[in-house]
Amino acid sequence: MVQFGKRFETSQTRRWLRHNADYERLKLLLNLAGAAREREPAEKTIGLNNFGDRDNAGLLESDVVLAPGVFDSGLEALEKQALETLWRKNRKRGPLAKSTSLSNMERFAFASPGSPTSDADDDAWHWTRWLFSSRLPRSYALLAHGFDVALVAELDKVDALYARELRVLKSRWQDALQDDFEEAIDTEDEGSSIATEKSKLRQKTSTLSSAYSALDVEDQRTPHASPRRRKRSLDVADAATRASLKRSLAQLDADARELIDFTVWNFTAFTKITKKRDKRLKREPAIRERFTTLVKNRDCCAATSARKLIKDVHRRYADLFCGGSTTEAELELREAA
């Protein structure tokens, strides 16, 4: 059976590969922590508690200040400071104090003393540059806590890509509705009731829910509407216009499904890597159930918004081209992709 890591890399669109959770490097970091654990006395445990309890979500909290209990066990003061800096920087937690610059923590940094630490230099602060540094002591506590920091950093990376692509999809959906609306209504008579209705709908297209009814406005035309306007409605649109709209909706559907696949694969990656972590660091409190419970309903893992968008596209396509049958619409859209 092909290993998950290989399937994870080859089963998705290449343009998003670098935005996936870095499953292989998380595994490598876990192996380093496991090796460090084997050098410790068999009875030694840290008692990791970086994902909180009933009162907080630990490293997954949105606050700038660390939640109680995070990094509270097994770390020296400088190690705790380094990990807090790494967590904040990878999560874009605002400005860092000068006391946490790389030059003051060079034993944990990849760079030479005195290296600049601007906020724009995100690559220099990536968790792999710290936790795989040749200057980094192979401290079990530091690596074990560091794995939790890396896990959250990768989740935030996935979340950022999902949020960006979802904004693009929503914008394309609204643009498609507006463009079709423009085709459906003649703009020559700005004083007509049709033009008035058009103006109202334009103001509402800032949200998807109000935009979905835009294509139906032609049905509300007055008895005095000219034959020319009626002819330009989507119900009798020429073949080229209909074909163009079909292609637009089919591509939107395909891209939304691709984004959903991205979330499914990455949530699976988080589930598997936390399971490996619990097996490798079996003397520490397990984190898989806690972590997956905290993140499974996030949009970047459940893709709730993307799934809703797909349903709306299917309904629109069904109303326009399939006599209202969403099942037929879904089949046509998949065949056209």
C-alpha positions in Angstrom: 0.0 0.0 0.0 1.3 3.4 -0.9 2.2 5.5 2.1 -0.1 8.4 3.0 2.7 11.0 2.5 3.2 10.0 -1.1 -0.5 10.0 -1.9 -0.8 13.3 -0.1 1.7 14.9 -2.5 0.4 13.4 -5.7 -3.3 13.6 -5.3 -3.8 17.4 -5.3 -3.2 20.3 -7.6 0.4 21.2 -7.9 -0.1 25.0 -7.5 -1.2 24.4 -3.9 1.5 21.9 -2.9 3.6 24.3 -0.8 0.4 25.3 1.1 -0.3 21.8 2.3 0.5 20.8 5.8 4.2 19.8 5.7 3.5 16.2 6.7 6.9 14.8 6.0 8.7 17.5 8.0 6.3 17.1 10.9 7.2 13.3 10.8 10.9 14.2 10.8 10.5 16.5 13.8 8.5 13.8 15.6 11.3 11.3 14.9 13.8 13.8 16.4 11.6 14.2 19.5 11.2 10.4 19.8 15.0 9.9 19.5 15.6 12.5 22.2 13.0 10.8 24.4 14.9 7.5 24.1 17.9 9.2 25.6 15.9 10.2 28.7 15.2 8.0 31.7 12.4 5.6 30.9 10.2 7.0 33.7 10.6 10.6 32.7 7.6 12.5 31.3 7.0 16.2 30.6 3.2 16.2 30.9 2.5 18.2 27.7 -0.6 20.3 27.8 -0.4 22.7 24.9 -4.0 22.3 23.6 -5.8 23.3 26.8 -8.7 21.9 28.6 -12.4 22.8 29.0 -11.5 26.5 29.6 -9.1 27.2 26.7 -7.7 25.8 23.5 -4.0 26.3 24.3 -1.9 27.1 21.3 -5.1 27.2 19.2 -6.5 30.2 21.1 -6.8 33.4 19.1 -5.4 35.6 21.9 -1.9 37.2 21.6 -1.1 36.1 25.1 -0.4 32.4 25.7 -3.2 30.5 27.4 -2.5 29.1 30.9 -0.7 25.8 30.9 1.1 26.2 27.6 4.9 25.5 27.7 4.6 25.1 31.5 6.6 21.9 31.8 10.1 20.8 31.1 11.5 23.9 29.5 14.2 26.3 30.5 13.2 30.0 30.5 15.1 30.7 27.3 13.6 27.7 25.6 10.1 28.8 26.6 10.8 32.3 25.3 12.1 30.9 22.0 9.0 28.7 21.4 6.6 31.5 22.3 8.4 33.8 19.8 8.2 31.0 17.2 4.5 30.5 17.9 3.7 34.2 17.7 5.7 34.8 14.6 4.3 31.8 12.6 0.8 32.8 13.6 1.4 36.5 12.8 0.8 37.5 16.4 1.8 41.1 16.1 5.1 42.9 16.8 7.8 41.0 18.7 9.7 42.5 21.6 13.3 43.3 21.0 14.4 40.8 23.7 13.1 38.0 21.5 15.2 38.8 18.4 17.3 36.2 16.7 20.5 37.9 17.9 19.5 37.3 21.5 18.6 33.7 21.0 21.3 32.6 18.5 21.6 29.2 20.1 18.1 28.4 18.7 18.5 30.4 15.4 19.7 29.2 12.0 21.3 32.6 11.3 24.5 34.2 12.3 24.5 36.6 15.3 23.1 40.0 14.4 20.9 38.8 11.5 18.0 41.2 10.8 14.6 40.2 12.0 12.0 42.2 10.0 8.4 41.1 10.0 8.6 40.8 6.2 11.3 38.1 6.5 8.8 35.3 7.2 10.9 32.5 5.8 13.6 33.2 8.3 11.1 32.6 11.1 9.6 29.4 9.6 9.5 26.7 12.3 11.7 24.3 10.3 14.5 26.9 10.3 14.5 26.9 14.1 13.7 23.3 15.0 16.0 21.8 12.5 18.9 24.2 13.1 22.3 22.7 13.5 22.7 24.9 16.6 19.6 23.6 18.2 20.2 21.4 21.3 18.5 18.1 20.9 16.4 18.7 24.1 13.5 16.3 24.3 11.3 18.9 26.0 12.1 21.6 23.4 11.4 19.2 20.5 8.2 17.8 22.0 6.8 21.3 22.7 8.2 22.4 19.3 6.1 19.7 17.5 3.0 21.3 18.9 4.1 24.7 17.7 4.8 23.3 14.3 1.4 21.6 14.1 -0.4 24.9 14.8 1.8 26.7 12.3 0.9 24.2 9.5 -2.8 24.5 10.4 -2.6 28.3 10.0 -0.9 27.8 6.7 -3.7 25.6 5.4 -6.3 28.1 6.8 -4.6 31.0 5.0 -4.7 29.3 1.6 -8.3 28.2 2.1 -9.5 31.7 3.1 -7.7 33.2 0.1 -9.1 30.8 -2.4 -12.6 31.0 -0.9 -12.6 34.8 -1.4 -11.6 34.3 -5.0 -14.4 31.8 -5.6 -17.0 34.0 -4.0 -15.9 37.0 -6.0 -16.1 35.0 -9.2 -19.6 33.8 -8.3 -20.8 37.3 -7.7 -19.1 38.6 -10.9 -20.8 35.8 -12.9 -24.2 36.7 -11.5 -23.7 40.4 -12.2 -22.5 39.7 -15.7 -25.4 37.5 -16.5 -27.7 40.1 -15.0 -26.3 42.8 -17.3 -27.0 40.5 -20.3 -30.5 39.9 -19.2 -31.6 43.5 -18.9 -31.5 46.2 -21.6 -30.1 49.4 -20.1 -31.4 51.9 -22.7 -34.4 53.0 -20.7 -33.0 54.1 -17.3 -36.3 55.4 -16.3 -38.2 52.1 -16.6 -39.2 49.9 -13.7 -36.7 47.3 -15.0 -33.9 49.7 -14.6 -35.1 50.6 -11.1 -35.2 46.9 -10.2 -31.7 46.5 -11.6 -30.3 49.3 -9.5 -31.8 47.7 -6.4 -30.3 44.3 -7.2 -26.8 45.8 -7.8 -26.8 47.2 -4.3 -27.7 43.7 -2.9 -25.0 41.8 -4.7 -22.5 42.5 -1.9 -23.7 39.2 -0.3 -24.2 35.9 -2.0 -27.7 35.3 -0.6 -29.1 38.4 -2.2 -27.2 37.9 -5.4 -28.7 34.5 -6.2 -32.0 35.9 -7.2 -30.5 38.5 -9.7 -31.1 36.3 -12.7 -34.8 36.0 -12.0 -35.5 39.7 -12.2 -36.6 39.4 -15.8 -39.6 37.5 -14.7 -40.7 40.7 -12.8 -40.8 42.9 -15.9 -43.8 45.1 -16.5 -46.5 44.3 -19.2 -45.1 47.2 -21.2 -41.6 45.8 -21.5 -40.5 45.8 -25.1 -40.1 42.5 -27.1 -36.4 43.4 -27.4 -36.0 43.2 -23.7 -37.9 39.9 -23.4 -35.9 38.4 -26.1 -32.7 39.1 -24.2 -33.8 37.2 -21.1 -31.8 34.1 -20.3 -34.7 31.8 -21.1 -34.3 32.7 -24.8 -30.6 33.6 -24.8 -28.6 32.7 -27.9 -26.6 29.5 -27.8 -23.2 31.3 -27.4 -24.4 33.1 -24.3 -25.8 30.0 -22.7 -22.6 28.0 -23.6 -20.5 30.7 -22.0 -22.5 30.7 -18.8 -22.3 26.9 -18.7 -18.6 27.0 -19.0 -18.3 29.6 -16.3 -20.4 27.7 -13.8 -18.7 24.4 -14.6 -15.3 25.9 -13.9 -16.5 27.5 -10.7 -17.9 24.1 -9.6 -14.6 22.3 -10.5 -12.5 24.8 -8.6 -14.7 24.7 -5.5 -14.5 20.9 -5.5 -10.8 21.1 -5.8 -10.7 23.4 -2.7 -12.8 21.0 -0.8 -10.4 18.2 -1.7 -7.6 20.4 -0.3 -9.3 20.6 3.0 -10.1 16.9 3.2 -6.6 15.8 2.5 -5.1 18.2 5.0 -7.5 17.4 7.8 -6.6 13.7 7.1 -2.9 14.7 7.4 -3.5 16.3 10.7 -5.4 13.3 12.0 -2.6 10.9 10.9 0.3 12.9 12.2 -1.3 13.4 15.6 -2.0 9.7 15.8 1.7 9.1 15.0 2.7 11.6 17.7 0.6 9.8 20.3 2.2 6.5 19.5 5.8 7.8 19.4 5.4 9.9 22.6 3.2 7.4 24.3 4.2 8.4 27.8 2.8 11.9 27.2 -0.9 12.9 27.3 -2.4 12.1 23.9 -3.4 15.0 21.7 -5.1 13.5 18.6 -8.6 13.5 19.9 -8.3 17.0 21.5 -6.6 18.6 18.5 -9.0 17.1 15.9 -12.0 18.0 18.0 -10.9 21.6 18.2 -10.2 22.0 14.5 -12.7 19.7 12.7 -15.4 22.3 12.5 -13.1 25.1 11.3 -13.9 26.1 7.7 -10.4 25.2 6.6 -11.1 21.6 7.7 -14.8 21.2 7.1 -15.1 23.4 4.0 -18.6 24.5 5.1 -18.5 27.7 3.0 -17.1 26.0 -0.1 -19.7 23.3 0.1 -22.5 25.9 0.4 -21.2 27.7 -2.6 -21.2 24.5 -4.7 -24.8 23.9 -3.7 -25.8 27.4 -4.8 -24.0 26.9 -8.1 -25.8 23.6 -8.7 -29.2 25.2 -7.9 -28.5 28.1 -10.3 -27.4 25.8 -13.0 -30.4 23.5 -12.4 -32.9 26.4 -12.7 -31.3 27.7 -15.9 -30.5 24.5 -17.8 -32.0 21.4 -16.2 -35.5 22.3 -15.4 -34.8 22.6 -11.7 -33.1 19.1 -11.3 -30.0 19.6 -9.1 -29.0 16.0 -9.7 -28.9 16.5 -13.4 -27.1 19.8 -12.9 -24.4 18.2 -10.8 -23.8 15.5 -13.4 -23.6 18.0 -16.3 -21.2 20.2 -14.4 -18.9 17.3 -13.5 -18.9 16.1 -17.2 -18.1 19.6 -18.4 -15.2 20.1 -16.0 
